[in-house]
């Protein structure tokens, strides 16, 4: 197996072009969907798939994308935007159902967005939600055509399961999920074993 672990712009080692802490990235560029931070972040994910497909040692017929939290939302977005993805695994995903997320869990983010709205008189909550809607994985879900797996913690107050399922339930491709009643924003080794066994069943077994 070949594993590519990478950071979207402004995170980890990918800080050359986006300065500052990642804590306020999600409000950067909200005035216009064309300038919004996640427009570039989603394209970073597609470029990562481009890189994998450029390598001769990669089986381009068996590409999985797997992420947790923000990475879970990015997994949804990558599978929606790139038909080369053969399996999507989104764990405790963020970037789902923005409106309800802000009402249920976005207390810290709510302060950031209020400060952002106050910075310019012409900014409105409605206009902000409209920009966010273009990047809400709930609205991209119908484009996901590959099998999809998801794991959520029922006690997750950071990415409430209801927001995750707002995206998951709109996927029309084959899908499966696991709910962990006692877990919060983090899953157990049992979950990772389930995902790995599903990957082996779909990829390794099919290659024999």
N, C-alpha and C positions, 0 to 999 in steps of 0.2 A: 504494500500500500504506500502511496505517496501522500504526505500531508503538507499543506501550505497553510501556515498560520500567519495572518497579516493584520495590520492595523489600518483603519481608515484614517484619512487626513486629520491631523491634530492630536492623534492618540499614539501612545507608545513611541515607537521609533519614527513615526510618520509626522514629524512636526516641522518640516522644512518650510512649508508654504502656509501654515495656519498657526499664528502665534497665540500665546495665552493659554490659560487653563481650559480643559474641556468642559468645565461645569456650565458654561453659558453658550456652548455651541448651538444648542437647539433653538435659540432665539435669534441667531445671527442670520441676517438676510430675509427676515420674515416679511419685509415690505413688499417683496416680489418673489413669486415662486421660482423665477429664473435665477435669482441670486441666493436662494435659500441654502443653508449649509448642507442639508441632507440630499439635495440634488447632486452635489459633488460626491458625498459619501456613498450614495447608492451606485454612482458610476465607478467609484473606486472598487466596489465589489465586482462589478462586471469586468473591469480591467484585470482583476485578479484571476477571473475565469479565463480571460484572454491569454494571460501568461501561462496558466496550466495547459491550455489547449495548444500553445506554441511548442510545448516540449514533446519530443518523440517518445519519452518514457512514460507518458501519461495516456491511459485508456480514456479517450474522450467520450466513450459511450457509458462510462461509469463514474460520473462526477456527483459527489454529495456535498452539500453545504450544511454546516452545523454550527450553531452559536447559541449563547445564552444571554438573557437580559437584552441589552442593546444589540448584542450579536444575534439573539433570536429574532428580533425585528429585522435585522439586516439579512438574516437567512430567508425570511419570508420575502423581502424585497428582491433579493437576488434571484430567487426561484421564479418570482413574478416577471422580472425583467429579462431573464436569460433562459431561453429554451434549452440550453445545453445542460442544465441541472437535471440530474436523474433521480435525486432523492433530497428532500429538504427536511432538516431536523431543527425545530425552533423550540428552545427550552426557555421557560419563564420569560416570554418575549415582551419587549417594550416596543414603542412605535406603533401601538395598536389602539384604535378607538380613542383618538386624542380628546374628544369632548368629555367622554365619561372618565377617562384617565385623570384629567385635570380636576374633575369633581370628586373623584374617589380617593386619589392618592397624591395628587400633585401639589402638596403644600409648599415644599421648597421651590419647585418649579413655578408655582403660582406667584411667589414673590418676585422671581426673575421676570416673569412675563408682565407683571404689573409695573415693574420698574421700566421695562422696555416700552410698554404702552405710554407711560408718563413722559418718556423722553421726547416724543414728538406729538403735537396736538392732533395731527391728522390720523393717527393710529387708532384703530378700534378693535374691540374683542372679536367682532364679526369678521372683519377683514383678516385678522390673524388666524382665526379658525379656518377661513377659506383657504389661505396659503397652506396651512397644516394639512388640510384635507387631500391635497395633491400627493402628499407623502405618507398618508395614513395607510398602513399595510392592510387595513380593513377594506380600503377602496382598491387595492391592488390584487386582492386575494383571487378574484375570478381568473386572473392571468396565470395562476400557478397550475401547471398541467402535470407535474410529477407527483409521485407518492410523497406524502408529508406526515411526519411524526411530530408530536408535541408533548412536552412534560410540563406540568405546573404544580406549584405548592398551594394547597388550599388556604394556608395562612399567610400568603404573600401580600403584604401591604404596600410593596413598592410597585409591583406590576400585578394588579388584581386579576385573578383568573378570568373574570367576566370580560375584561378588555382583550385578553389573549384569545378567548373563544369568539369574540366579535370578528376577528380575522379568520380564525380556524374554521368556523362554521360556514364561511362563505367560499371555502375551497371546494371545488367540485371534483377534483382528482381523488384517487384513493387516499384515505387518511386514517390515522389512529392516534390515540393519545393515552397518557397515563396521568392520573391525579393522585398526588401524595398528600393525604389528609393532615399529616403532622408537620409538613415542610413549609418553610416560608420562601424567601428569595434565594433559593439554593436547593439543589436536589441531591439525592443519595446515590451511592455507588450502584445500588440496584437498578436505578434508572439508566445509568450509563451502560451497564451490562445489557439491558434490554435493547438500547439503541445499537450497540455493537453487534449483538446477535441478529438484529434486523438487517444491518448492513451486510453481514456475512451471508445471510440468507439470500439477499437480493443481488449481491455482487459476486461473492466468492463462489457460491453454488451455481450461479448462472454461467460462470466462466469455465466450469469443468466440462 
